[in-house]
Amino acid sequence: MISWDVDDRPATLRARAYMLGMRIARDKQAFEGEEHTLQVARQRQQSGNCPPTRLTRWVSGIRETRRDGMTVWTVRPRRTRPVARVFYVHGGGYVHPLTADYWLLVRDLARAGIEVVVPAYPLAPDATVDTVLPALQRLAEESLAGLPTVLMGDSAGGALVLVLAQLLRDAGGAQPAGVVMLSPWLDATLDEDAVAGLEASDPMLAESGLRAAGRWWAGSRSPADPLVSPVNGDVHDLPPLDVFIGDKDILRPAVDDLVAKARVQDADLRLHEVRAMFHVWMTRRIPEARRTRQALVRIVRERVGAGAVPGATWHFEQQVTVNAPAAEVWARVVTPEGINDEMRPVMTMTLPRGAQSVTIDTITVGQPIGRAPLRLGGLIPFEYDDLLVAELEPGRRFREESTMLSMRAWIHDRTVEPAGNRTVVTDRVTFEPRLPLSVAGPVLSGVIQAFFAHRHRRLRRYFG
């Protein structure tokens, strides 16, 4: 079964600034030309792998071991027992070591009750697929014991976890619960016609250096060998596959080839396309990355049957019945005036400049509205809401997906349903507090539920 989710929201201002910075810094120079690619790789290899950052060590439990010549870090939730394990294989074109960016993703997984095993495997050109893959396979097989496990990797690591899944399938032993590939490098030859056309829009990768790195990793094999380019391998009878890809990535064409093969071989594959994004955006500090990391947590927990995140994410549902037709209620609750009337006198919200006249009915779905200050008692600024309406069914339902100063994630889903001559308004709220407020989750949940009960009383009183 193939499913294809497309996020066609334009890049946020922060993401655009980040990509501009990549171009100014000429990040893709690291893979321009064989000689220069090798020079940069040697410099970075000499600096070594970045170990778990100080913040990662503070919020997670860390164990460091040595296996088959590899340093292996195991990152665990600090306060709860893990419900799942991710075997994470980092990218870097087979030539670059672990960087600090990866620990942001690892940290978010660990916060969600997931243990993450991160091997720092030997790199090309000194190491090749034939010298490294057996050790990675042994470690992956060991990781399958004790906890349901998802294989996950980015770029070159995305290719490696697909290769590992194919090898584990053929071995016939324990199988992972899923395979997640982030901007995967599925074809080391980069022979697809569309690659050259994408290079100008890719702020990070250049095909000349990548082709050289693919040859070094292949060693005595052809770069087209399925162990190096897993898009050329079989994908039947694999665990469920999830692939994340952006359109500003020269590795995109091979992903389309994988989807075509999965369709023919009846594989279970979900493609998550974020059109405005670049290579491995989910490890960066931009809003799009945060949304993707939240999606990764959901996918891992879904694949292992663990359900929603306990503790880190809080959820509640409240309902009120008002004495008015649904159309009349909807017309009220989607306007700034109506929303502020519900919240008074506790607080008010001021829409961003240029958006004061918009309603939920008239905004562009999926496009950030901007930062809306929240004022305690209508006077004192104390919080902000980076507003975004992700879903809209006019006259019936809207879903806000935002971030705040105090919240890593804020999701408010409101439905307005007729009930005879009356109307039932249902609010479903999911939120994830930021540190250090995350330790006060039960208290925050109680306060927010009380606030929504206040909003419902105000709404009921308005309609009599």
Secondary structure by P-SEA (a helix, b strand, c coil): cbbbbbbcccccaaaaaaaaaaaaaccccccccaaaaaaaaaaaaaaccccccaaaaaabbbbbbbccccbbbbbcccccccccccbbbbbccccccccaaaaaaaaaaaaacbbbbbbbccccccccccccaaaaaaaaaaaacccbbbbbbccaaaaaaaaaaaaaaaaccccccbbbbcccccccccccccccccccccccccaaaaaaaaaaaacccccccccccccccccccccbbbbbbcccccaaaaaaaaaaaaaaaccbbbbbbbccccccccccccaaaaaaaaaaaaaaaaaacccccccccccbbbbbbccccaaaaaaccccaaaaaaaacccccccccccccccccccccccccccbbbbbcccccccccccccccccccccbbbbbbccccccbbbbbbbbbbcccbbbbbbbbbbbbccccccaaaaaaaaaaaaaaaaaaaaaaaac
